[in-house]
Amino acid sequence: MTFFAPMDKGPFYFFSIVSFAVLLAWRFIVGYKTTNPLPKFLLIVSLLFLLSVIISALLSENRHWAFIYLRQYRFIILGGLLFTAPLQDRSRKLIIVVFFFAAALAGLAGIAQQGGFMPMMSGRPEGFSGNANIYAGIMAIVCSTAVLMLFFPTMRVFSSRRGFYFLVIIAFLTFCGAILSESRSIWVALIIAPVITLFLYDRKKAVILFFALASLIAVALLSNTMLKQRALSIVTSAYTENETGAVGNRLQLWKGALLIFREQPFFGTGLGDFSSDIKQLIIEKKLKEISNTDHAHNIYLQALATRGITGLALLFAFFLSLIKWGLMRVRAGEKIGGYVIILIISLTMIGGITDNHAEVTMFLAASCLTIGLLGPYSEVNQSSQNCLTPEK
């Protein structure tokens, strides 16, 4: 449940830190033998990326917030530790089942909130996370991963009839959670990312998946007036909203991010300074008054403003190195793991065009956990039966 509820306070944060410390001790003090080594280019790019984040935190005028933002990047290291850990298949499968089950509960919570059976703080279903957009992003990660696994002859625990129905239920509940959250960027990413990923594997199946997802989303939008209006606003908001609306707010933030970048183009103004910099631009009348100044609602402009051109280049390098790693595993016959890596990065890159999921603790944690647990799996020496036709 840690990845579906706020992790910055209380027992969840304590559990997160302790888990991270245990994995570090297991790797470097106990010293296990790595069974799934990471490629050197990925290690180098990851270290450079993390170094750029650390430099940005040190350059920040608001060190308090900078180091709060900085500590969430531990999940990148955690994902690598989980990937390389010599866990038995049964242990990995158990963690995946628990992770997916927790996501299903969060999906149910979102459905209950939409139906008025559970309270919600933001006026939109948010599960246990407290933020509708982050909730939607995490639901999309689990939903698209479960859907992808249905197209592959994967772990035996999921290729059985019981495992097949488990994945179907997980995909359905998390899909409902993602749609009901009303997060438009996630709706787009939820269609495009799995289809692109599956297209690399089988074009016909990718077409089937595209029409299946598009049809399900269309049915959901047509059967719910609020969702329909939310979808139509993707087009209409561009000329009906002012800066107080969601689109208008984003446009002001994107303009502000570019203005901040001009101040410090090489290393940016600092990891924790975006909000204060935006407020200063509003005071100087360079931006219109807006309600949300926390982040740029775009991972690329956020990196450009806070970490400069160096940070943006290393962000792209980090994403591309992960995609290259995924493709390497695909070509080596380790298909499901490689495709999962490509899927998660595609979701992050597409969803990040209009939001800043990549720099939020819960989304980053869920992404890294998914890659760390499912990345090592392959189809070698396993049944070639497609999971869409489960065993009896």
Buried (B, 14 or more C-beta within 10 A) or exposed (E): BBBBBBBEEEEBBEEBEEEBEEBBEBBEEEEEEEEBEBEEEBEEBBEBBBEBBBBBBBBBEBBEBBBBBBBBBBBBBBBBBBBBBEBEEEEBBEBBBEBBBBBBBBBBBBBBBBEEEBEBEBEBBBBBBBBBBBBBBBBBBBBBBBBBBBBBBBBEBBBBEEBBEBBBBBBBBBBBBBBBBBBBBBBBBBBBBBBBBBBBBBEEBBEBBBEEBEEBBEEBBEEBEEBBEBBEBBEEBEEEBEBEBBBBBBBBBBBBBEBBBEEBEEBBBBBBBBBBBBBBBBEEEEBBEBEBBEBBBBBBBBBBBBBBBBBBBBBBBBBEBBBBBBBBBBEEEBBBBBBBBBBBBBBBBBBBBBBBBBBBBBBBBBBBBBBBBBBBBBBEEBEEEBBEEBEE
